Amino acid sequence: MGGCDAVCCACDVYAVEALAANVIATYSRSRRKRRTPDSTPTVVPRVERLYSPDELTELRRNVLRYARTFPPGEERNQHLQVAVSLRALFKNQQWRRDHVRNDS
């Protein structure tokens, strides 16, 4: 990505953070117990974008690292479940076709 400037990189970081926030908000067990249909917070990226496979791999690694900062127990398991859910999402061929760019 030779022509990347500071604004482009800021948008990339924002979009990856938005994806992570939506996944955590959707799959968190504590949210699932008390969630009403209108109370799920969503972070809407300003622009639609495609992710590189490396960005998605790094996102999952960061979620795993974050989960490992918690002592063994329910909260740690919840964060590990987010990483498992991300792995399943990233393996979904239709989702990958729609959200991952094919750099040749």
C-alpha distances in whole Angstrom, upper triangle without the diagonal:
4,6,6,10,13,14,11,10,14,14,12,15,18,17,17,20,22,21,23,25,26,27,29,31,32,32,34,38,39,38,39,43,43,40,42,40,39,38,35,32,29,26,24,21,21,18,18,15,13,13,11,14,13,13,16,18,17,19,22,22,22,25,27,27,28,31,32,33,36,39,40,41,40,38,36,36,35,32,31,32,29,27,29,29,25,25,27,25,22,24,26,24,25,23,20,20,20,18,15,12,13,10,12
4,6,9,12,14,11,12,15,16,15,17,20,20,20,23,24,24,26,28,30,30,32,34,35,36,37,41,42,41,42,46,46,43,45,43,42,41,38,35,32,28,27,23,23,21,21,18,17,16,15,17,16,16,20,21,20,22,25,25,25,28,30,29,31,34,35,35,38,41,43,44,44,41,39,39,38,35,35,36,33,30,33,32,28,29,31,29,26,28,29,28,29,27,24,24,24,21,19,16,16,13,14
4,6,10,11,9,10,14,14,14,16,18,18,19,22,23,24,26,28,29,30,32,33,34,36,37,41,42,40,42,45,45,43,44,42,40,40,37,34,30,27,25,22,20,18,19,16,16,17,16,19,18,18,21,23,21,23,26,26,26,29,31,31,31,34,36,36,39,42,44,45,44,41,39,40,39,35,36,36,33,31,34,33,29,30,32,30,27,29,30,29,29,27,24,24,24,21,19,17,17,15,16
4,7,8,6,7,10,11,10,13,15,15,16,18,20,21,22,24,26,27,28,30,31,33,34,38,39,37,39,42,42,39,41,39,37,36,33,30,27,24,22,19,18,16,17,14,15,14,14,17,16,15,18,20,19,20,23,24,23,25,28,27,28,31,33,33,36,39,40,42,41,38,36,37,35,32,33,33,30,29,31,30,27,28,30,27,25,28,29,28,28,25,23,23,22,20,18,16,17,15,17
4,6,5,6,9,10,11,13,14,16,17,19,20,22,23,24,26,28,29,30,32,33,35,38,39,37,39,42,42,39,40,39,37,36,33,30,27,23,22,19,17,16,18,16,17,17,17,20,19,17,21,22,21,21,25,25,24,26,29,28,28,32,33,33,36,39,41,42,41,38,37,38,36,33,34,35,31,30,33,32,28,30,32,29,27,30,31,31,30,28,26,26,25,22,21,19,21,19,21
4,6,5,6,9,10,11,12,14,16,16,18,20,21,22,24,26,27,28,30,32,32,36,37,35,37,40,40,37,38,37,35,34,31,28,25,21,21,17,16,16,18,16,18,17,18,21,19,17,20,22,20,20,24,24,22,25,27,26,26,30,31,31,33,37,39,40,39,36,34,36,34,31,32,33,30,29,32,31,27,29,32,29,27,30,31,31,31,28,26,27,26,22,22,20,23,21,24
4,5,5,6,9,10,11,12,14,15,16,19,20,21,22,25,26,27,28,30,31,35,35,33,35,39,38,35,36,34,32,31,29,26,23,19,18,14,13,13,15,14,16,16,18,21,20,17,20,23,20,20,24,25,23,25,28,27,27,30,32,31,34,37,39,40,39,35,34,36,34,30,32,33,29,28,31,30,27,29,31,28,26,30,30,30,29,26,25,26,24,21,20,19,22,21,24
4,5,5,6,9,10,11,13,14,15,17,19,20,21,23,25,26,27,29,30,34,35,33,34,38,37,34,35,34,32,31,28,25,22,18,17,13,12,11,13,11,13,13,14,18,17,14,17,20,18,18,22,23,21,23,26,26,26,29,31,31,33,37,38,39,38,34,33,34,32,29,30,31,27,26,29,28,24,26,28,25,23,27,27,27,26,23,22,22,20,17,17,16,18,17,20
4,5,5,6,9,10,11,12,14,15,17,18,20,21,23,24,26,27,28,32,33,31,33,36,36,33,35,33,32,31,28,25,22,18,17,14,14,13,14,12,13,12,13,16,15,12,15,17,15,15,19,19,18,20,23,23,23,26,27,27,30,34,35,36,35,32,30,32,30,26,28,28,25,24,27,26,22,24,26,24,22,25,26,26,26,23,21,22,21,17,17,16,19,17,20
4,5,5,6,9,10,11,12,14,15,16,18,20,21,22,24,26,27,30,31,29,31,34,33,31,32,31,29,28,25,22,19,15,15,12,12,12,14,13,14,14,15,18,17,14,16,19,16,16,19,20,18,20,23,22,22,25,27,26,29,32,34,35,34,30,29,31,29,25,27,28,24,24,27,26,22,25,27,24,23,26,27,27,27,24,22,24,22,18,18,18,21,20,24
4,5,5,6,9,10,10,12,14,15,16,18,20,21,22,24,25,29,30,27,29,33,32,29,30,29,27,26,23,20,17,13,12,9,8,8,10,9,12,12,14,17,16,13,15,18,16,15,19,20,18,20,23,23,23,25,28,27,30,33,35,35,33,30,30,31,28,25,27,27,23,23,26,24,21,23,25,22,21,24,25,25,24,21,20,21,19,15,16,16,19,19,22
4,5,5,6,9,10,11,12,14,16,17,18,20,21,23,24,28,29,27,28,32,32,29,30,29,28,27,23,21,17,14,13,10,11,10,10,8,9,8,10,13,12,9,12,14,13,12,16,17,16,17,20,21,20,23,25,25,28,31,33,33,32,29,27,28,26,23,24,25,21,20,23,22,18,20,22,19,18,21,22,22,22,18,17,18,17,13,13,13,16,16,19
4,5,5,6,9,10,11,12,14,16,16,18,20,21,22,26,26,25,27,30,30,28,29,28,27,25,22,19,16,13,13,10,12,12,13,11,12,11,12,14,13,9,12,14,12,10,14,15,13,15,18,18,17,20,22,22,24,28,30,30,29,26,25,26,24,21,22,23,19,18,22,21,17,20,22,19,18,22,23,24,23,20,19,21,19,15,15,16,19,19,22
4,6,5,6,9,10,10,12,14,15,16,18,20,21,25,25,23,25,28,28,25,26,25,24,22,19,16,13,10,10,7,9,10,11,11,13,12,14,17,16,12,13,16,14,12,16,17,15,16,19,20,18,21,24,23,25,29,30,30,29,25,25,26,23,21,22,23,19,19,22,21,18,20,22,19,19,23,23,24,23,20,19,21,19,15,16,17,21,21,25
4,5,5,6,9,10,11,12,14,15,16,18,20,24,24,22,24,27,27,24,25,24,22,21,18,15,12,9,8,6,8,8,8,8,9,9,12,14,14,11,11,15,14,11,14,17,15,15,19,20,19,21,24,24,26,29,30,30,28,25,25,25,23,20,22,21,18,18,20,18,15,18,20,16,16,19,19,20,19,16,16,17,15,12,13,14,18,18,22
4,5,5,6,9,10,11,12,14,15,17,18,22,23,21,23,26,26,24,25,24,23,22,19,16,13,11,11,9,12,12,11,10,10,8,10,12,12,8,8,11,10,7,11,13,11,12,15,16,15,18,20,21,23,26,27,27,26,23,22,22,20,17,18,18,15,14,17,16,12,15,17,14,13,17,18,19,19,15,15,17,15,11,12,14,17,18,22
4,5,5,6,9,10,10,12,14,15,16,20,20,19,21,24,24,22,23,22,22,20,17,14,11,9,10,9,12,13,14,13,14,12,14,15,15,11,11,13,12,9,12,13,11,11,15,15,14,16,19,19,20,24,25,25,24,20,20,21,18,15,17,18,14,14,17,16,13,16,18,16,16,20,20,22,22,18,18,20,18,15,16,18,21,22,25
4,5,5,6,9,10,10,12,14,15,19,20,17,19,22,22,19,21,19,18,17,14,11,8,5,7,6,10,11,11,12,13,12,15,17,17,13,12,16,14,11,14,16,14,13,17,18,16,18,21,21,22,26,27,27,24,21,21,22,19,17,19,18,14,15,18,16,14,17,18,15,16,19,19,21,20,16,17,19,17,14,15,18,21,22,26
4,5,5,6,9,10,11,12,14,18,19,17,18,22,22,19,21,19,19,18,14,12,9,8,9,8,12,12,11,11,11,10,13,14,15,11,10,13,13,9,11,14,13,12,15,17,16,17,20,21,22,25,26,25,23,20,20,20,17,15,16,16,12,13,15,13,10,13,15,12,12,16,16,18,17,13,14,16,14,11,13,16,19,21,24
4,5,5,6,8,10,11,12,15,17,15,17,20,20,18,20,20,20,18,14,12,10,9,11,11,15,16,15,14,14,13,15,15,15,12,10,12,11,8,9,12,10,8,12,14,12,13,17,17,18,22,22,22,20,17,16,17,14,11,13,13,9,10,13,11,9,12,14,12,13,16,17,19,19,15,16,19,17,14,15,18,21,23,26
4,6,5,6,8,10,10,14,15,13,15,18,18,16,18,17,17,14,11,9,8,7,10,11,14,16,16,16,17,16,18,19,18,15,14,16,15,11,12,15,13,11,14,16,13,14,18,18,18,22,23,22,20,16,17,17,14,12,15,14,11,12,15,13,12,16,17,15,16,19,19,22,21,17,19,21,19,16,18,21,24,26,29
4,5,5,6,9,10,14,15,12,13,17,17,14,16,14,14,13,9,8,6,6,9,10,14,15,15,15,16,15,18,19,19,16,14,17,17,13,14,17,15,13,16,18,16,17,20,21,21,24,24,23,20,18,18,18,15,13,16,14,11,13,15,12,11,15,15,13,15,18,17,20,19,15,17,19,17,15,17,20,24,26,29
4,5,5,6,8,12,13,12,12,16,17,14,17,16,16,15,11,11,9,10,12,13,17,18,17,17,17,15,18,17,18,15,13,15,15,11,11,14,13,11,14,16,14,14,18,19,19,22,22,21,18,16,16,15,12,11,12,11,7,9,11,8,8,12,12,10,12,15,15,18,17,14,15,18,17,14,16,20,23,25,28
4,5,5,6,9,11,9,11,14,15,13,16,16,16,14,11,10,10,11,14,15,19,20,20,20,20,18,20,20,20,17,15,16,16,12,12,14,13,10,12,15,12,12,16,16,16,19,19,18,15,12,13,13,9,8,11,10,6,9,12,10,10,13,14,13,15,18,18,21,21,17,19,22,20,18,20,23,26,28,31
4,6,6,9,10,7,9,12,12,10,12,12,13,10,7,7,8,10,13,15,19,20,20,20,21,20,23,22,23,20,18,20,19,15,15,18,16,13,16,18,15,15,19,19,18,21,21,20,16,14,15,15,11,11,14,12,10,13,15,12,13,16,17,15,17,20,20,23,22,19,21,23,21,19,22,25,28,30,34
4,6,9,10,8,8,11,12,10,12,11,12,11,7,9,9,11,14,16,20,21,20,20,21,20,22,22,23,20,18,20,20,16,16,19,18,15,17,20,17,17,20,21,20,23,22,20,17,15,17,15,12,12,14,12,9,13,13,10,11,15,14,13,16,18,17,20,19,16,19,22,20,18,21,24,27,30,33
4,6,9,8,7,11,12,11,14,14,16,14,11,12,12,15,17,19,23,23,22,22,22,21,23,22,23,20,17,19,19,16,14,17,16,13,15,18,16,14,18,19,18,20,19,17,14,13,14,12,8,9,11,8,6,10,10,8,10,13,12,12,15,17,17,20,20,17,19,22,21,19,21,25,28,30,33
4,6,5,6,9,11,10,14,15,16,13,11,12,13,15,18,20,24,25,24,25,25,23,25,24,24,22,19,20,20,17,15,18,16,13,15,17,14,13,16,17,15,17,17,15,11,10,11,10,6,8,10,8,7,11,12,11,12,15,16,15,18,20,20,24,23,21,23,26,24,22,24,28,31,33,36
4,5,5,6,9,10,13,15,17,15,13,15,16,19,22,24,28,29,28,28,28,27,28,27,28,25,22,23,23,20,18,20,19,16,17,19,17,14,17,18,16,17,16,13,10,9,11,10,7,9,11,9,10,13,14,12,15,18,17,17,20,22,22,26,26,23,25,28,27,25,27,31,34,36,39
4,5,5,7,9,12,15,16,13,12,14,16,19,22,24,28,30,29,30,30,28,31,30,30,27,25,25,25,22,20,22,21,17,18,20,17,15,18,18,16,17,17,14,10,9,12,12,9,11,14,12,12,16,17,16,18,21,21,21,23,25,25,29,29,26,28,31,29,28,30,33,36,38,41
4,5,6,5,9,11,12,9,8,10,13,16,19,22,25,27,26,27,28,27,29,29,29,26,24,25,25,21,20,23,21,18,19,21,18,17,20,20,18,20,20,17,14,12,15,14,11,13,15,14,13,16,17,15,17,20,20,20,22,25,24,28,27,24,26,29,27,26,28,31,34,37,40
4,6,5,9,10,13,11,9,12,14,18,20,23,26,28,27,28,28,27,30,29,30,27,24,26,26,22,21,24,23,19,21,23,20,19,22,23,20,22,21,18,14,14,16,15,11,14,16,13,13,17,17,15,17,20,19,19,22,24,23,26,25,23,26,28,26,25,28,31,34,37,40
4,6,9,12,14,12,12,15,17,21,23,26,30,31,31,32,32,31,33,32,33,31,28,29,29,26,24,27,25,22,23,25,22,20,23,24,21,22,21,18,14,14,17,16,13,16,18,16,16,20,20,18,20,23,22,22,25,27,26,30,29,27,29,32,30,29,32,35,38,41,44
4,7,10,12,9,10,13,16,19,22,25,28,31,30,31,32,32,34,34,34,32,29,31,30,27,26,28,27,23,25,27,24,22,25,25,23,24,24,20,17,16,19,18,15,18,20,18,18,22,22,20,22,25,25,24,27,29,28,31,30,28,31,33,31,30,33,36,39,41,45
4,7,8,6,7,10,13,16,19,22,25,27,27,28,29,29,32,31,32,29,27,29,29,25,25,27,26,22,24,27,24,22,26,26,24,26,25,22,19,18,20,19,16,18,20,18,17,21,21,19,21,24,23,22,25,27,26,29,28,25,28,30,28,27,30,33,36,39,42
4,6,5,7,11,13,17,19,23,25,27,27,29,30,30,33,33,34,31,29,31,31,28,27,30,29,25,28,30,27,26,29,29,27,29,29,26,22,21,24,23,20,21,24,21,20,24,24,21,23,26,25,24,27,29,27,30,28,26,29,31,28,28,31,34,37,40,43
4,6,7,10,12,16,17,21,23,25,24,26,28,28,31,32,33,30,28,30,31,27,27,30,29,25,28,30,28,27,30,31,29,31,31,28,24,23,26,24,21,22,24,22,20,24,24,21,22,25,24,22,25,27,25,28,25,23,27,28,25,25,29,32,35,38,41
4,6,8,10,14,15,19,21,23,23,26,27,28,31,32,33,30,28,31,31,27,27,30,29,26,29,31,28,27,31,31,30,32,32,30,26,24,27,26,22,23,26,24,22,25,26,23,23,27,26,24,27,29,27,29,27,25,28,29,26,25,29,32,35,38,41
4,6,9,13,15,19,21,23,23,26,27,27,31,31,32,29,27,29,29,25,25,28,26,23,26,28,25,25,28,28,26,29,29,27,23,21,24,23,20,21,24,21,20,23,24,21,22,26,25,23,26,29,27,30,28,25,28,30,27,26,29,32,35,37,41
4,6,10,12,16,19,21,21,22,24,24,27,27,28,25,23,26,25,22,22,25,23,20,23,25,22,22,26,25,24,27,27,25,21,19,22,21,17,18,21,18,16,20,21,18,18,22,21,19,22,25,23,26,24,21,24,26,23,22,25,28,32,34,37
4,7,10,13,16,18,19,20,22,22,25,26,27,23,22,24,24,20,21,24,21,19,22,24,21,21,25,24,24,27,27,25,22,20,22,22,18,18,21,19,16,19,21,18,18,22,22,20,22,25,24,26,25,21,24,26,23,21,24,27,30,32,36
4,6,9,12,15,15,17,19,19,22,23,24,20,19,22,22,18,19,22,20,18,22,23,21,21,25,25,25,28,28,27,24,21,23,23,19,18,21,19,16,19,20,17,17,21,21,18,20,23,22,24,22,19,21,22,19,18,21,23,27,29,32
4,6,9,12,12,14,16,17,20,21,22,18,17,21,20,16,18,21,19,18,21,22,20,21,25,25,25,28,29,28,26,23,23,24,20,19,21,20,17,19,21,18,17,21,21,18,19,23,22,24,22,19,20,22,19,16,19,21,25,27,30
4,6,9,9,12,14,15,19,21,22,18,18,21,21,18,20,23,21,20,24,25,23,24,28,28,28,32,32,31,29,26,27,27,23,22,24,23,19,21,23,20,18,22,22,18,19,23,22,23,21,17,19,20,17,15,18,19,23,25,28
4,5,7,9,12,13,16,19,19,16,16,19,19,16,19,21,20,19,23,24,23,25,28,28,29,32,33,33,30,27,28,28,25,23,25,24,20,21,23,21,18,21,22,18,19,22,21,22,20,17,18,19,15,13,15,17,21,22,25
4,7,9,13,15,18,21,21,18,19,22,22,19,22,25,23,23,27,27,26,28,31,31,32,36,37,36,34,31,31,32,28,26,28,28,24,25,27,24,22,25,25,22,22,25,24,25,23,19,20,21,17,15,17,18,22,23,26
4,6,10,12,16,19,20,17,18,21,21,19,22,24,23,23,27,28,27,29,32,32,33,37,38,37,35,32,32,32,29,27,29,28,24,25,27,24,21,24,24,21,20,23,22,22,20,17,18,18,14,13,15,15,18,19,23
4,7,10,14,16,18,15,16,19,20,18,20,23,22,22,26,27,26,28,31,32,33,37,37,37,34,32,31,31,28,26,27,26,23,23,24,22,19,21,22,18,17,20,19,19,17,14,14,14,11,9,11,12,16,17,20
4,7,10,13,15,12,13,16,17,15,18,21,20,21,24,25,25,27,29,30,32,35,36,36,34,31,30,30,28,25,26,25,22,21,23,21,18,19,20,17,15,18,18,17,16,13,12,12,10,7,9,9,12,14,17
4,7,10,12,10,10,14,15,14,16,19,19,20,22,24,24,26,28,30,31,35,35,35,33,31,30,29,27,25,25,24,21,20,21,19,16,17,18,15,13,15,15,14,13,11,9,10,8,5,5,5,9,11,14
4,6,8,6,7,10,11,11,13,15,16,17,19,21,21,23,25,26,28,32,32,32,31,28,27,27,25,22,22,22,18,17,19,17,14,15,16,13,11,14,14,14,14,11,9,11,10,6,5,6,9,10,14
4,5,5,7,9,10,11,13,14,16,17,19,20,21,23,25,27,29,32,32,33,32,29,28,27,26,23,22,23,20,18,19,18,15,15,17,14,11,14,15,14,15,13,10,11,12,9,6,6,8,8,11
4,5,5,6,9,10,11,12,14,16,17,18,20,21,23,25,27,30,30,31,30,28,26,25,24,21,20,20,18,15,16,16,13,12,14,12,9,11,13,13,14,12,9,11,13,10,7,8,9,10,12
4,5,5,6,9,10,10,12,14,15,16,18,20,21,23,25,28,29,30,29,27,25,25,24,21,20,21,18,15,17,17,14,13,16,15,11,14,16,16,18,16,13,15,16,13,10,11,12,11,14
4,5,5,6,9,10,10,12,14,15,16,18,20,21,24,27,28,29,28,25,23,23,22,19,19,19,16,14,16,16,12,13,16,14,11,14,16,17,18,15,13,15,15,11,10,11,13,13,16
4,5,5,6,9,10,11,13,14,15,17,19,20,22,25,25,26,25,23,21,21,19,16,16,16,13,11,13,12,9,9,12,10,8,11,13,14,15,12,10,13,14,10,9,11,13,14,17
4,5,5,6,9,10,11,12,14,15,17,19,21,24,24,25,24,22,20,20,19,16,15,16,13,10,12,13,9,9,12,12,9,11,14,15,17,15,13,16,17,14,12,14,15,16,18
4,5,5,6,9,10,10,12,14,15,17,19,22,23,24,24,22,19,20,19,16,15,16,14,11,14,15,11,11,15,14,12,15,17,19,20,17,16,19,19,15,14,15,17,17,20
4,5,5,6,9,10,11,12,14,16,18,21,22,23,22,19,17,18,16,13,13,14,11,9,12,12,9,10,13,12,11,14,16,18,19,16,15,18,18,14,13,16,18,19,22
4,5,5,6,9,10,11,12,15,16,19,19,20,19,17,15,15,14,11,10,11,9,6,9,9,7,7,11,11,9,12,15,17,19,16,15,18,18,15,15,17,19,20,23
4,5,5,6,9,10,11,13,15,18,18,20,20,18,15,15,15,12,11,13,11,8,11,13,10,10,14,14,13,15,18,20,22,19,18,21,22,19,17,20,21,22,24
4,5,5,6,9,10,11,14,17,18,19,19,16,14,15,15,11,11,13,11,9,12,14,11,13,16,16,15,18,20,22,24,20,20,23,23,19,19,21,23,23,26
4,5,5,6,9,10,12,15,15,16,16,13,11,12,11,7,8,10,7,6,10,11,9,11,14,14,14,17,19,22,23,19,19,23,22,19,19,22,24,25,28
4,5,5,6,9,11,13,13,15,15,13,10,10,11,7,6,9,9,6,9,11,10,11,14,15,15,17,20,22,24,21,21,24,24,21,21,24,25,26,29
4,5,5,7,10,12,13,15,16,14,11,13,13,10,9,13,12,10,13,15,14,14,18,19,18,20,23,26,27,24,23,27,27,24,23,25,27,28,30
4,5,5,8,11,13,14,14,11,9,11,11,8,9,12,11,10,13,15,14,15,18,19,19,21,24,27,28,24,24,28,27,24,24,26,29,29,32
4,5,6,9,9,11,11,8,5,8,8,5,6,9,9,9,11,13,13,15,17,18,19,21,23,26,27,24,24,28,28,25,25,28,30,31,34
4,5,7,8,11,12,10,7,9,11,9,8,12,12,11,14,16,16,17,19,21,21,23,25,28,30,27,27,31,31,28,27,30,32,32,35
4,7,9,11,13,10,8,11,12,10,11,14,14,14,17,19,18,20,22,23,23,26,28,31,33,29,29,33,32,29,29,32,34,34,37
4,6,8,9,7,5,9,10,9,10,13,14,14,16,18,19,20,23,24,24,26,29,32,33,30,30,34,33,30,31,33,36,36,39
4,6,9,8,7,10,12,11,12,15,16,17,18,20,21,22,25,26,27,29,31,34,36,33,33,37,36,34,34,37,39,39,42
4,7,8,6,8,11,11,11,13,15,16,17,19,21,21,23,25,26,27,29,33,34,32,32,36,36,33,33,36,38,39,42
4,6,6,6,9,10,11,12,15,16,16,18,20,21,23,24,26,27,29,33,34,31,32,36,35,33,34,37,39,40,43
4,6,5,6,9,10,10,13,15,15,16,19,20,21,22,24,26,27,31,32,29,30,34,33,31,32,35,38,39,42
4,5,5,7,9,10,11,13,14,15,17,19,20,21,23,25,26,30,31,28,29,32,31,29,30,33,36,37,40
4,5,5,6,9,10,11,12,14,16,17,19,20,21,23,25,28,30,27,27,31,31,28,29,32,34,35,38
4,5,5,6,9,10,10,12,14,15,16,18,20,21,23,26,28,25,26,30,29,27,28,31,33,35,38
4,5,5,7,9,10,11,13,14,15,16,19,20,21,25,26,23,24,28,27,25,26,29,32,34,37
4,5,5,7,9,10,11,13,15,15,17,19,20,24,25,22,22,26,25,23,24,27,29,31,34
4,5,5,6,9,10,11,13,14,15,17,19,22,24,21,22,25,25,23,23,26,28,30,33
4,5,5,6,9,10,11,12,14,15,17,20,21,19,20,24,23,21,22,26,28,30,33
4,5,5,6,9,10,10,12,14,15,19,20,17,18,21,21,18,19,23,25,27,30
4,5,5,6,9,10,10,12,14,18,19,16,17,20,20,18,18,21,23,25,28
4,5,5,6,9,10,11,13,16,18,16,16,20,20,18,19,22,24,26,28
4,5,5,6,9,10,11,14,15,13,14,18,18,16,17,21,23,25,28
4,5,5,6,9,10,13,14,11,12,15,15,13,14,17,19,22,24
4,5,5,6,9,12,14,12,11,15,16,14,14,17,19,21,23
4,6,5,6,10,12,10,11,14,15,14,15,18,19,22,24
4,5,5,9,9,7,8,12,12,11,12,15,17,20,23
4,5,8,10,7,6,10,11,9,9,13,14,17,19
4,6,9,8,7,10,12,12,11,14,15,18,20
4,6,5,6,9,10,11,11,14,15,19,21
4,6,5,6,9,10,10,13,13,17,18
4,5,5,6,9,10,13,14,17,19
4,5,5,6,8,11,13,17,19
4,5,5,5,8,10,13,16
4,6,6,8,9,13,15
4,6,8,11,14,17
4,7,10,13,16
4,7,9,12
4,6,9
4,6
4
